[in-house]
Amino acid sequence: MEKKLLDQRIFEDCLSHYTKSDGHTKFWPDLALKYNFKDGEDIRDKFKKERKRRGIPSRDQRKDNVDVRQSPRIFICDIETLPGVGFYFKTFQTNISIDQIIQDTCMLGWAGKFLNEPKMYSDIMTSDEAKKRDTKRITKSIWDILSTCDIVVGHNFQSFDRPYINGEFLKHGMSPLKYIVLDTLLTCRQNFKFDSNKLAYVNRKLKIRQKQENEGFPLWAKCHFGEQEALDTMKNYNEGDISSTEDLFFEIRPYIRNFNIALYNELSEPQCPVCGSTNLLNEGSYFTSAGRWQSIRCQDCKSLSRAKENLLTKEKKKSLLINS
């Protein structure tokens, strides 16, 4: 897997200047000085390679394909929750029955950003909302942004975040939303053998952006009591998880399956289903029990896909036996 060439923070700064530059390149020497690169050409070259690796079209490509190249709205998302409160008789091997519950767990806040865009979105309970466990306002704000998304990326999003979010939608009478979930935790479990699949551990092993540290459970307890400083800290912590998840997504993206960028635009030329690039090369054959297919390697994100046309002749297909 090709490693990314720029830190996420540096890449986002470069992308912001690049997008707004309208063709001029005067900003590269300043960015090189700011981030301690050799010169403007050095950081410009690394940015270009990283941009292509992420499947982001150049300015000219965006202008040429303004009517036909539409990308799905991919949102990296993570929520934070408040712990439940209940009665108990012992601290070990304890089961809490439903009549011992004083306060349910609930969503405390959320954060997210659209892929390859620098703006961060987030919301968290106010002090009064946290004390009352009033989730209506933050549920509306996350509904508003998720309703604009085609794909949502998150670490353990499918099993944890999404059920919590759906439960809040149901509780507050909000309509359900449909979007594709790309869960980086599931991708790690299915494809790799890390000693732990927690975000902090995997990112440390891959030497990419780490999760922010916090004081642990005391921070959640302070949020429960509505302490404003703790709520502000939790919001920053939540936003930090988004940047870490985005970095991980780009590292493991070639292994993610069951989505196709090409479905979201009208281009007729072959595109990488993972990043949308048209920079593809044939790479041998892929065999299934039903036939032989052309294997194709994306030269930008390095993912491997296959064509839909079966390369076997009709005669060969008829001659195949089934090993039952």
Protein Blocks (a to p, Z undefined) as FASTA:
>chain_A
ZZdfbdfklmmmmmmmmmmnnopaklmmmmmmmnopablmlmmmmmmmmmmmnopacfkl
mmmmmmmmccdddddddddddddddddfbfghpacdfklpfbdcddfbdcdddehiabdc
dddddfklmmnopaklmmmmmmmmmmmpfbdcdehklmmmmmmmmmmmmmnopacddddd
ddfklmmmmmmccfbfcfklmmmmnopacddddebjmlmmmmmnopaklmmmmmmmmmmm
mmmmmmmmmmmmmmpghiafklmpcbfbdcdfknopabdcdehjaddfkbccdddddfkl
opacddfbdfbdfklmmmpccdZZ
